[in-house]
């Protein structure tokens, strides 16, 4: 008699081929294919036994699970936010479609690399391709945890990062569309971010005393640095929206929530996101609006020192050195920004050497 098998079993089928299977963790697993010879099945079982002993075993079920189906199941998790779920479903349709029909075990590093190269060569934006890669990596990481694949095949360095991109800016017409799409209560904060280049927290911490509508001046008094404490002259064309916002101010906060009290950062952010998606500006962030304000001011003729004072970007020593260079020019810059808003193009200031 031959040696009795201690791991797995091999059954000869009516076709004459051999089916190998084994029990692991209380569940029977079958080889993904049948074998012509019994010894080929025995070799396969020996390999599985070694993988279990080494802790590298993965279920052969991964060969039966389709990536697209598994990815949609992954998105059903309550831990996935609605916005990210919508983004991933869109990217599955636009970018990941070529590999969604493959089984999980077919998604090898080579398959991922070829897909990524093809996506970059296509018409898709780099941000959405990076999002697609991050999603694919997360899905395959879950498959690894579910023991459906042995390792995550997504190992392209930097492929999931879009942080290296150049900071985005919005055009005047895009800003107009964004403001038109946003809820009325949040228009003034967005305008201040874009045309006065204030940080989101600086905007939300403004008090009624910080906003002088008669002089068209915003005083930023709460800042982590001395350079951040500054006065910013408001372009005249946004003053009407600031006067509208004034009606909702309370004794402490200039921008307030609908329930009273200080406007919350996340409330403003969600309002911005809704308007951003409605106008096709998904690539734009709130901080990009600040960069937009910087760019618009530069196009309007502001010098580097003008910008550093306006943005509060200098060290304490540099701020003292730069402040005198903007005397008499803050109003010119603000007026020029309103001219940009009216015409959609820059009307340069006369340059002042500093």
Buried (B, 14 or more C-beta within 10 A) or exposed (E): EEEEEEEBEBEEEEEEBBBBBBEBEEEEBBBEEBBEEBEBBBEBBEEBBEBBEEEEBBBBBBBEBBBBEBBBEBBEEEEEEEEBBEBBBBBBEBBBEEBBEBBBBBBEEEBBBEBBEEBEEEEBBEEBBBBBBBBBBBBBBBBBEBBBBBBBBBEBEEBBEBEEEEEBBBEBEBBBBBBEBBEEBBBBBBBBBBBBBBBBEBBBBBBBEBBEBEEBBBBBBBBEEBBBBBBBBBBBBBBEBBEEBBEBBEEEBBBBBEEEEBBBEEBBBBBBBBBBEEBEBBBBBBEBBBBBBBBBBBBBBBBEBBBBBBBBBBEEEBBEBBBEBBEEBBEBBBBBBBBBBEEEEBBEBEEBEE
